[in-house]
Structure formats: C-alpha cells, structure tokens
Amino acid sequence: MGTVAGIDSSSQFTKIVVCDADTGAVIREGHAPHPELPLRPAPGEPAGPAVGRSETDPQAWLYSLGEAAAGGLLEGVEAIGVAAQQHGMIAQDAEGVPVRPAMLWNDKRSTGAAADLTEALGGPGAWARAVGAVPQAAHTVSKLRWMAQNDPAAAGRTAEVLLPHDWLVWQLMGRPARRTTDRGDASGTGYWSAAAEQYRHDLVELALGHRVSLPDVLGPAEPAGRTPEGLLISAGTGDNMAAALGLHLGIGDAVVSLGASGTVFAVHGEALTDPGGMITSFADATGHHMPVVHTLNATRVLRATADLLGTDLAGLSEAALQSTPGSYGLVLLPYLEGERTPQLPHTAGTLAGLRRESMKREHLARAAFEGMLCGLADALDVLRGRGVQVRRVFLLGQAAELPAVRAMAPVLLGAPVVLPQPADYTALGAARQAAWALSGGAEPPQWRSSAVQLLEPGEELAIGQAVRQQYAAIRDQTHPGAFGTG
C-alpha cells in the first residue's frame, strides 16, 4: 500500500513517524521542539509568566512540524494522521485569525470558570447527563467561560473554536472552508456528547455568551481531505485516543498510566454517565468509547517517599522488595495532593498501622508502592463497577519499569499486566489511522503489535486481595462514605 505518517503534536514537541502502511513497521522518524513565540497577554495580566497560565501561538506547532519533517522525511508518504494534545482552545474570528493565544489543556486559570459552569447548569449530575463529563479546568468549555470573563473583547470577536488537532489538519489542507474534528477529540471539549454523538451548542453559548461555528465531526475512518499537494489527511484525534489506537487496544483492555498523577481508562462499548463525576466519558478513535478515571496521586507518592528516605526511585524499589506483602501492617493512603478518586479534594495522606516492628524503611517503602497501586486499583474498580471489562491492563509510564511496580501491579490490580516496549504510541496511532483512511476498510489495519512483556498475577492473587482489603479497611475508616461505604 505504500507509506503513511503519524504526527504527535504535544504541548512541547512534534514527533513524526513514517510507517509501512501494511505492517506498521517504522521506516523513519523526526522530532522537533516547539519554539517559544512572543504572546499578547489578556488585559490586566502581566506580560511574563503567570501562575496557572499555559498558552502559545499555534504557529509554533507548524514551525516545529516543518522542522521535524525536514530532510525529505515525508517523501513518498501517501496519507498523514494528526494527533495532538486534547482540550486546548483556539478561538478564531470570522476570517480564521486567532483572537488570542491558544490556551492549552494544563492552563489552570479556568478552574474557577469550571466551577461557575457546573453550578450554572445545575450541578455535576446535569453535566454528566448532558455530555458525560463535569467541567474541569482542562475542558475547552471552561476556557471559553474564562475568556468571556477575562478577555471579553477577544470573546466578542470569536466566531469559531478549534482544538489543536483540528487547527493543524485545517492548516495542512490549505485552510479550506470546511473545518473538521473527530469524535475522540470532540468528546474532551465539554460541549460534545459521546452518548448522543452530537454537539451541545447551548453549552457553548452558556460559556461564551453567544454561539460559534464548530468543526464537523468525522467518523473514525473518514478522511478530512487532502493537502494542496494531494496527500490524504485522516480525521485525526486527541493524543490519548491515538495512543490507544497505537497500542491496538480493544474491548477488555484497560490502561493505567503512571505520571505524577494517575490516569485509568478502558475501551468500552457504550458511553457511561456518572452523576458523581468520577468517570469522564470520552469517545475513542475507533467507534467505541473510552471511560476515564483520574487520580491526583501516582508517581509523586513514590518520589515523596524516596525523598523522605533519602534515596531515589530505584533505591525505593529495592527497599520495598525487602519487605513482605502488607508491609507489616503499614498502610499509606496516598492522598498527598488531595484526591479526585475518591473525591476528597481537601484531604491529606494517612499513614496507619505504625508499630515498633513496622517502623522500618523497607516497610514504609513497600507501603508507598502498595498505597499508590491500591489507589489506582480503586480507580479501576470504579470502571469495573459500571460493567467495564478488564481482561488485561497496559501499564505505562517511567515508574512501570521499577521492579517493585512490576512485582506488585498484577496482584493488586487484579489482572494480567502488559508492559509494552517504549515507543511513541500517539504518533503510531495517528499513522495507523492514516493507513485506515487510505485503505477505506471497515476496521483499522492489523499491524504487527510491538513486543510486550506479560506479567500474570498467578497464585499470589489471593495475597493481593488481602493487601487490598487491609488498605480498604483503613480507607473506609478514615474516609467513611468515600466510595459509598461506611
């Protein structure tokens, strides 16, 4: 079939992979950071860095894309897929010119706006029923409300709103009259319903004060169009959806991503509505759905404990493996930054079970790993409790390489754990989508899966269940009702 390319435009860099369209084998790669361009701050804001601000001139994405593709990287490519950071906001006027810098997913200035919107519609339950998600600072709808409140001149000029991947696809196709997106990325805006598969224009108006044009939502294999040079451009999607496509996830697969905070998601056959707000209902890039649960505490728990013990993560892992399951009764509730699952935003961590025999560094080290993984298992159980199948768990993130994580994860998460080899799965997923659009098939191409390591819980599953029961007892005693118990 030829070659295809996948673009991963993150908040810091552009990565391009060129793949064989039939097998998925990577032929060549390119990488470039986003340049820093001068920005115009909103009225009343300082010109330099400000607390909570994360924004950019979207032209930076094009500059780094061009640099990453230099040297003929895309020569012979027949189709391109674009994946980019979710949730951002590019507000443009009627001529297609941005009215202000693009706000990125991690811009925290819209935290108050998210709370305002939640109350304006009638609370978390109303939002969950409307679009499957309760507004957070990351959501595009919250950024629209922030702009209306803090940059009303820009808000008044806004005629259309695009996401980062939408904007890049539009630019690559020569800025045509039609703007497009896909269901995966649209489901992260806070104004597109994954259950109804349609926009809620009234929520845009609630946030911004007037209606705007929004991009057409394409199907998973539907191409967005072609570049002026004739290259096919696929629908594109958000970075998490592209990563799922790159990992070949299907029904029964879940992902636990170990960043400073934790992200747990799975592929599911229907959209979930959670009035409590713990589940965010995304769509994926294949026609299925991707319910997501977040925790505020993951690898940061390990780093904090390592600092306390005067070691690093490798040393903490080594110490933890010198202890035994259950950490001699020591239990760490890892809510160091408050917590989102369960919803305990103002709480703190708890260390319980202190006895003379348990007050040793190896037991505290193991309690940190067990506490982090039990917290993530709680998030996984939120999905299981709503009928989501979890036959295996893909474990991602640098901390997944720690021997202690690998030893404990299968028994505490209660499922076989898959450790994929390091790769840019977002770019690979974008390339696989491009090959799908090029082929016109009913399903994405079955590329060769990357090498993985499979960790089975084996006979120690019962031990893991006992550790989780010990953890749950302390959790429910300390925070009764956190998960509807107590």
Secondary structure, DSSP 4 states (H G I P E B T S, - for coil): --EEEEEEE-SSEEEEEEEETTT--EEEEEEEEPPP----PPTTS-SS--TT--EE-THHHHHHHHHHTTTTTTTTEEEEEEEE-SS-BEEE-TTS-BSSPEEPTT-GGGHHHHHHHHHHHTSHHHHHHHHSS---TTSHHHHHHHHHHH-HHHHHH--EEE-HHHHHHHHHTTS-S--EEEHHHHTTSSSEETTTTEE-HHHHHHHHSS--B-PEEEPTT---EE-TT--EE---EEHHHHHHHHTT--TTEEEEEESSSEEEEE-BSS----TTSSEEEEE-SSSSEEEEEEES-SHHHHHHHHHHTT--HHHHHHHHTTS-TTGGG-EEE--TT-BTTTTBTT---EEE---GGG-SHHHHHHHHHHHHHHHHHHHHHHHHTTT---SEEEEESGGGGSHHHHHHHHHHHTS-EEEEPS--HHHHHHHHHHHHHHHT-SS---PPPPPEEEE--GGGHHHHHHHHHHHHHHHHHHSTTTTS--
